[in-house]
């Protein structure tokens, strides 16, 4: 997405947030795209809404910031759902994230957050997926992003599924599965 398109989405998100959360302690509204942070995938946007830190509290106090976030979520639950639905109308995959101003206890990142992923696009009727969280290094992320850029996969999750399917196609994998079953049988005898 070029800068002019990103600026338009930024203005739209800012207007939506200001209209849906009147009087809320919103400090900043920003739209980030691939390259701004490692968790943002190619072709994806991250709409980050930063809530002001609790008054009178140190900005770095994680527990107070967590309470502030819970209060915001409880108070604005319906508006958050409406905003999520509005983002689903964008022509790109958009993730919505609410954070409280300040630093995390480790001094990195944004600390407590509410993150609402994009609604899954049509996957050809595929169901039965189990969410899995993995921490990947920069080289692994670049590999997944290359598969996305090449059009082999639409997301990092899909790229991982594609790579695993290639592993299952190899004859050595079936041998490995057979050996694993043998080991499980031996373990059960103890």
N, C-alpha and C positions, 0 to 999 in steps of 0.2 A: 504494500500500500504506500503510495507516495505521500509526501508531507502535506499537500493540499487536502487530500482525502482524509488523512489522519486528523488534520485540524477541524474538518467538518464533523467527524465523529466525536472529537473532543468537545466541540461546542454543543452538539446534540446531547451527549451524555451529561455535560454540565447543566444544561437546561432541564433535562429529565430529573436529575438529582435534586436540583433546587426546587422544582415544582412538586415532586413527590415527598420531599422531606422538609417542608417549610418550618423554619425555626430550629431545625436540628443543628447540633454543633458540628457541621461539616467544615473541615479546615481546608481540604483540597480534593479536587476531582481530576484524575489524570487517565489518559489512555496510553498504554504501552504496547509495543509490538515486538515481534521476533527480533532478538538481538539485544533488547533492553535488559532482559533477565533470563537466566538459563531455563526457567520453567515455562517460558512462553515458546510455543511451537511455531514452526513456519506456517504462515497463513492464519495465525491466531492473534487476537487482541486481548489485552487484560485491562478491564476498567477498574481502577483502584480508587475507592472513596476513603479518604482519611478523615477520621473523626477526631475532634480536639481531645487532648488529654484531659483527665478529670481536673477540675479547678482545685488549686491548693495542693495538688499531689505532685511529686517529682515525676517528670516525664518518663523516667526509666523504670518505674515500679510496675513490674509485669502483672502482679495480681490485681492491682487497681485498674490497670488498662483492660485486663480480661473482664472484670466486672462491668466496666464502662461499655465494652463491646456487647456483653450479654444484655445489658439494659437497652442499648440501642436496638438490638435484634428483637427483643420482646416488644418494645414500643412500636417498631416500624415493620413488623413481620409482613403485613399485607402489602405495604409499599415496596418492600424488597422483592416480593414475588412478582409484583407488577413490573418492576424495573427489569427483572430477569427475563420476563416474557417479552418486553420491549427489545432487549438486546438480541433475543432469538430472531428478530426480524432483520437483523443486519445480514448482509451477504457473506460475512465472514464468521468464523467460529469465535465467540467472545466469552471470556471468563469474567465473572464479577467478583471483586474482592473488597471486603470492608476491613480496615485496620484502624488502630488507635495510634495517634501521633506518639513518637518517642522511639527509643531503641529497645531491642530485645535485651534480655539479661546477659546474653553473650556479647552484646555490642554489635551484632550483625543482624541484617534482615529487618523485618517489621514486627516481629513478636506475635502476639495474639491476633488472629484474623478469622474472618468468616469468608470462605471461598466457595463460590457457587459455579461449578463447571457449566460449560455450554450444554444445551440439550443435544443428545446424540442425533446426528443426521441419519438419514435412512441408510442402513447397513445391509440392504438386500435381504431383510428378514432374518438375519442372524440373531440368535438369542443365546442365553445360557453362559454369558461371560462372567468371570469372577474377577473383581478388581484386585490388582496386585501393585504394590508400591515398591519401586526399586530406586536405589541411588546410583546414578551413572556418572562416570567421569566425562570430561570434555570430549575426549576422542569418541566415546560411545554415543554421546549426544549428536556429534557431527555426523556419525554414521547413520543414525536414525533420520536426521534432518536431510541428509543426502538422498535417502530413499523417498522422503516426502517430496523434495524438490524435483526428483526424477519422475515423479508421478506413480511410483510403485505403491505408495501408501498415502493415506490422507491425514494420518496423525501418527504420533510416536507410538501409541498403543497398537495401532494397526501395523506399523513397521516391525514392532517386536513380534506380533503374531505371524507376520510374513516370514521373518527370520526363523522362528521356531518351526514353521511348516517346512522350510527348506532343510532343517536338521532332521526332521522326521522322515524325509524322503531318502535319506542316505542309508545304504544297507547296514552300515556299522551301527546305526541307531537301533535297529531291530535286534542285533546281536547284544547290544548293551541292555536293552529291555529284558531279553531272555536271561542274561546273567543276573540282573537285578532281581528277577523273580526267583532264581535259584538261591540267591543270598537270603531273600525273605523266607523262603522255605527252610533253609538251614537255621536261621534265627528262631523260627517258631519251634524248632526241635529242642531248644535249650530251656 
